[in-house]
Amino acid sequence: MEVLAIIPARGGSKGLPRKNILPLLGKPLLAYTIEQARRARLIDRVVVSTDDEEIAQVARTYGAEVIQRPADISGDEATSESALLHALEHLAERERYQPDLVVFLQCTSPIREEGDIDRAIQQLLEDEADSLLSAVPFHLFIWRRVDGRVEALDYDYTRRPRRQERSPEFIENGSIYVFRPWVLQELGNRLGGKITLFEMDEDSLVDINTARDFALCEAIMSQRQAAILA
């Protein structure tokens, strides 16, 4: 089984300029996800899709291959799916390379436990699924506004349950996606067919889009590193 990891990392970012290569605890943000992918025993190949030469150089320094992404799929409106599809098409055209599974990793979600990527791949295989998303369980009470009124989405407020009585809901954390290539090629989406879910811890919810997100991520990762060294 051939497993390809794709890490999209474009140069433009409005909320936090150059966020993909900002230094985080001594290394560029992108480096963490590349290193995690390279340590995964079930991943055979790691590529970074980028339109930016500085990001490309960082990717190569930390051991990833680089696929140059065209400008027309590198703007603010470009989807991750367009970058993923371009990477697959590029490798198929240049090398006749066709992986059995694709692991899509977002470098803005670097908080992953050692082994999470392998466990996610294994989860998809064991569940005989076509695609997988990582998510975090929660027991929050969620409300929304509808036509001038509010309504509860996930519980009966007249019979408020205790936390231990509730089955968890799940928040998609954007950290790990695994899919069979046909899902993306035929459906144009990272998710499709039989979908399964890989649970991760609450820290993994951090997704870096702002300076505040970056500071929070740095604090969590620093604390986790200190705990390992203690």
Secondary structure, DSSP 8 states (H G I E B T S, - for coil): --EEEEEE--S--SSSTTGGGSEETTEEHHHHHHHHHHH-TT--EEEEEES-HHHHHHHHHTT-EEEE--GGGSSTT--HHHHHHHHHHHHHHHH----SEEEEE-TT-----TTHHHHHHHHHHHTT-SEEEEEEEE----EEEETTEEEESSS-GGG---GGGS--EEEEEEEEEEE-HHHHHHHSSS--SSEEEEE--GGGG---SSHHHHHHHHHHHHHHHHHHH-
